[in-house]
Each structure stands twice: as structure tokens, then as C-alpha cells.
Amino acid sequence: MDRGGRHGGLVAVTGIGVVSPFGHGFGALSSGLLEGRSCLKPLTIFDAQLDSPPTVAEIKELPDVNERGGFYLSRTDRLAVLAAMEAAEASGSSRDFLESGAIVATTVAGLSDIDPSITSNPAQYYREGGLARAASYPASHPAEAVGAWLGLRGPCWGVSVACASGAIAIALAASMIVAGDAPMMLAGGSDALATYTLSGFSSLQALDAGPCRPFDKKRKGLNLGEGAAVFVLESVEHARARNANILAILRGWGMSNDAFHQTAPDEQGRGLASCMTSAMAMAGVKPDEIGYVNSHGTGTELNDVAEVQAYETAFGARKAPIPVSSTKSYIGHCLGAAGALEAAIAIAGMRSSTLFPTLRLTDPIDSSAIDWLTGQPRRQPLPVAMTVSAGFGGSNAGLIFELPGNERSGGIDRV
Amino acid sequence: MNQGQPCITGVGSVSPFGPLKGLLPRKDIQPRAIAAWPTDGLRRAFLVEPFRPAEVVPGLKTRRLDRLSVWCLVAASLAIEDARLNLAVEDRSRVAVVLGTGFGCIELAEGFFQSMAANGYAHADPISFPESLANSPASHVARVLGIRGPNITLTHKHVSGEQAIIQASALLRSGQADVAIVLAGDVLTRTMYEWFEAASLLSQACFREVPAPAPFSADRDGFVPGEGATAVVMESAERAGKRGAKVYAGFQSGFVTSDSKAGVSLARRALGSSSLDDIGLIVASANGSRVLDSVEQTVIREAFGAGPPVIAPKASLGECDSNGLLRLIAGLSWSERSTHSLAILLGGAPTGVCAALSFELG
């Protein structure tokens, strides 16, 4: 195998930026979780025109972003740019930074700012000021916005793999770092609330009218949220050479597809289990070494059962049940941003030695393989954590993070 | 070719040439009149003629799918057949699907918007919503063919096809997959066409029954939109050799930049350690627009000199964000091929060259 150019090392996370329903900043996300606050409330920021206002996790006050001539920023773009700016600042200066690229996941992109009237008479829609707004439709636009606002010269592109998008964007950026294709990369996800997705999930009867209850036997569906999380990734060697603060190390990842159904997961969770097993193999960690799984946990009937099956397959041989929670019970399902936001949450838990519980989980799905985190945050050291994402179309992704100082040799170059 | 080099061993496409296995025929194609939506006078584009998918791929069910999903299913099936790849004996958890698309399933996204407007936001069409997601085509390919490896849909605007090749090759080189089905495609819709028109990007050949000025020509006046989907099977040279597969080309290297002024250095970087004399073909991204063609002409001259033959396939395929992969196939189809030479694929944005990939011709 040609490994020319590969540094064969580990990937460091040296900056994290977040805009979430808890507010602007990675710190706001961490403190909101520690306080156990649920952001799920009836929608107020626009009229979704459903039978009643859906329960969502919305961002009421979105900071302004300085204008750039000729570049329309949709709400999804603004979330991405704000998160990326925070991540870049947190990562500190590097002479290589401007050579970086950005991979930003999204499912909504400019649909947050476009309405159905575009289809009845597009030419009129454009004449009346919609031309720039419509240009924000492609899933590459949030990445292009990040690149434009930060002045990046590397490749800036989008990933759109439904609700696994955010985790896959991070995995692909890490692959580029490992291969030596880029010195640094920004990667994450961004999605805003939109009438399009609210109408879509409503039509699928997938929305819980009240706050969602992931993994509970009485769960009734999901709640949509919005937000963005962007990471600065670079090799550990690169980070150490510039004395950057390493927040976490991405040890490995796995990607798979159920090859089963467009909207329903494989009932046995085989694809999801496969991506977790692949991630552990790449990371060189055993199931017993994973201290926590931030789950996909949407609160829908089919997802949660399949996911439990997947944990029983991937972690069934552990000496003790695997601690699992769904933080969608705090900030809803942020779609293309979910995988990145949940990676930020896993790192927040690792850095604060906290396992965040699932809110409102009172009667969990039966499983002897899972240690359901409920009630108060559990304080304990968390050196290694995994995040799991899944999406329509059957795509799955798992990421494994480790606290710096605990890393062993090897890791990603074992793929 | 070295043993680990990712190679193209199968080709399928759905393009203005129709659904095809293998290389494209050499024939002149002109834009066709648009009839799929009401237009204010004649509007033309390089369109895919309607066809019955099950007549091309027996047994294929495509009801209620976006046309991009349908075309990707057909193109992928043809490419796998062309590669003589028997998926039944492959470890399909080691097969990846990578799709590059500029606009994804925009046709059904428009359809879902229309159902929101017609039925009310609370009662929109539940079938078209999930099918409108950008990753639906790659998901259907995985579902129908039982492919369980990494499944990635990416958008890199004008170079989505080029980026799909780069990412698929990265999965192969890093050992995350043994085989990759690489897809690139876009469907032309009314909102897109009228956007191009409102932005004054279109050639007069879109509005009149006249031939479109050739890319790079002095009288060029804009582009003609196109549509289609292409699939290639990629695997390592070692693997291809072991199973006796024919090799169309081996991927050498590929680079993309956001710096529209970096085209020359990007193109030279793609050349790697090869010499200018090794270049047997340059596949340009020129589309008939004033700026891109001019910038690309300069990049080619400064990076590669005047020697290598240049082909501009958008003259017959039209402009489409994801057509880098189809242009590569067109270049391989329509040029005199010599062994042991390089093909350079350039990808362009409106303001310059932003992607350069090199391929070793087998």
C-alpha cells in the first residue's frame, strides 16, 4: 500500500467552536449540559405553519456576522461561520492555518432561508431579491462561507449524509490529516431550523409534540434542534510543534451503511454495530476501554430499538454494561450538525470528567448490555469516549476520542 | 502503476448520450429544447432523454425516486457490469459508495416545496421528503446492491465530481475500503436553469437554434447547462491485476484549492514528479464562459506549455457541477490514447481553475 505522504500519527483536536440552543460558545454548551437544562420548547422564531407550534431547540439570539460583499449568508451559514471563528481563535495562531480547508456537514444548508414560492415562478423569485438567497442552497455553501470568512485557501466542501453528516465530515477531515493532504482542517456540521425539515418530519409523523424521551419505552418521536460545531484538526506532531492546546485526540472512526431501507434502520442494528467495531479496531481500543457512548438516540420508535441491538452486539462482551446517553434530550436533533455537536459534547464530558445523562429517561428499553445514564450527571474520569451517528439512507458513523496525555502509540495508522 | 494505486476498472453513465456501459461514443450532440417545464420561448440544454431504467438494468425498481437516484442506480449497475465485478462474492462491508453532486436531489426538493404549498405545511408529501435528501442516490445504490461500507455524499460545487474521485481514492489508499463505487451527477431543474438565466451566465445557444460557440473560442458567450450521472468502479492496481480486470486509468494525485489564483501551482502539483513530456491529454473545464475559459487557457499554457493536446468536453456535455467524472471519461473516450502517459483533469469555478487531478493511462 502506498503510504507516501502519510504521517501515520494521531489527529489532535486543537479548537472547538459551538453555537447551540445553550448559546454561543463551547463553554455555553458545557455549562448548559452540566446544569442539566433542557432547551426543548415550543418554536417561537418563525411560524412553521403546522397544526401547533412544534417543540424544538431553537437559538433565540444569533450573533451578527460581519457582511462580506456578494456573499449571502443563510442562517445555516451564519451558524457555521460563528462556530468556525470560535474554533479558529481557540486553536491559536499557526502559519499553516490559511492553507487549511474546511469540511462542513449540512442537510438543510440554504433551505433555512428559502420558501416554497421559489418553485411556482423561479424567475420572479429571483427578480424580487431571491437570487443570492437561492445561491445558498448547495450543501457546499456553509463550507464556502467558512472558507471565505476565515480566508482559507485549502479545499472547502460540504458533506450531506443525512444525520450522520457531522461525524462523517470529521472522519473525512481526519483522513486528510493522516494522509498528509492538509496540515490542518476545519470540520464539523451546521444546520438551522427550517420550515422544510419541520414540515418533512411532521409529514413522516416523526415529531414528538412534547420534549422527546430517547430510549424510553414511552418515547413518541424526535424534536428538531439547530446549531453548529466546528473542530480544528491537525496531527498531534503539528499541534505539539506549535505548542497548541490539545483538547482531545481523535483515535479512530468507522463508517458503514445498513443497505436496508431509506428511512428505517436495520432492525438488528448490524450496520451501526459494524461501524462501532471498525472505529474500535482503527483506534486500537477494546470495548472495555470505552467509558461512555454519546448515542444517536433520537427518540423514534425504530431508531432507538435498533441502536440498543447495536450496542448489545458491539459491547456485549464487556465486563460491565456500557454507559450510554442521548444528549438530544437537551438540544434536540440538529440533523447534519448533530454528529459534530455530539462529538463536542463527548469532549466536554471528557474534559469535565462528567457523563451527561439522558433527560426524561424514566423507563428505559430493557438491555443488560447498557448502563443507562439517568438522573444527575455522573462524575468520573472519562479518558476514552465514543459518539455514534446514524441517518436516513442507512449511513452510520462512529468516532472515538481520547483525552491528551492518555494516548498510546499507534492508532489511526493501523487502518 | 504501483500496486496500491487506485484504478478505474469499470465505467457506466447516464448522459445526453443515453445510458451507456463503458466509454462514450464519438458523435456530435446539440442542445435540446426543454419541455419539462413552461418556458418563456425556446430554452435549450444538454438533456438526458427519458428512458425506462428496467430496460437497461433488468428488475430495477425506481418508482417515486428522484431522477438523480435513478440515474445513479443505472450508472452504478452498468459500471459494475463493465468491471465484471461480482458483488455476490465480495465482502460488501469493504465496498464504499462515494457520490459527488452539486445540488443533490433538487428535483424532489422542489416537489416537496410544491406539496407544502399545495397541501399546507402540516400535510406535505411524506414520500418525497426523505427522497429529497442529497444522500438518497448513494443510499439507494447501497440498498439495491447490498453495499455496506462507507457511504459518502459530498458537495464541492463546481468540482464535486473531482472531489468524489479524490475521496474515494483516499478510502482505498488508507485501507478503509477495497472497492469504491464513485458516482457524480446532477439533474437540471427549472429553479436551476432560471437561476443561470437570471445571473446572465447562459450562451445565446440556449435561446436560439444555433450551435453553441466552442469553449476557448473567441466568440464564446456563456455556457449551456447539462445534466447526467456517471459511475466508475475503483480498486487498487494489485486487486485489479489479480482478478484480471481491464484498467482504464490509474489515479495518481489530485488537489483542490479555494484560491482561484493558484491554478498554475495547483496544476503543476498534480503533475508530481512526471515530466511535461508524459502528458498525453489535458481535460479542460472550459465551458464557454468568458472568465473561466480565459483563466484556464492561461493556466494550461503556463503550467504545461503548448504541447499537450487539450479537450473541452463541455462542448458536448454542457455545464454541470458534478461533470468532472464524465469529462474524464469523455477525455478517455475521445482522445488518442497512448500507454504510459498522463491525463490531467482540470476543474474550474467561475473565477478560475480550482482542481487538478492526474491519471496514469493504462
Interface residues (C-beta under 8 A of the other chain):
Chain A: M1 D2 R3 R6 A48 Q49 L50 D51 G101 T107 L111 D115 P116 S117 I118 T119 S120 P122 A123 Y126 R127 L131 A134 A135 Y137 P138 A139 S140 E144 G147 L152 R153 G154 P155 C156 W157 G158 V159 S160 V161 A162 I168 L172 S175 M176 V178 A179 D181 T195 Y196 L198 S199 G200 F201 S202 S203 L204 Q205 M255 S256 N257 D258 A259 F260 H261 Q262 T263 G271 S274 G391 F392 G393 G394 S395 V415
Chain B: N2 Q3 G4 Q5 D40 R92 S93 V97 G102 F103 G104 I106 A109 E110 F112 F113 Q114 M116 A117 G120 Y121 A122 H123 A124 D125 P126 F129 P130 E131 S132 L133 A134 N135 S136 A138 S139 H140 A142 R143 L145 G146 I147 R148 G149 P150 N151 I152 T153 L154 T155 H156 K157 S160 Q163 Q167 A170 L171 R173 S174 G175 Q176 R190 T191 E194 W195 E197 A198 A199 S236 V256 T257 S258 D259 A262 D321
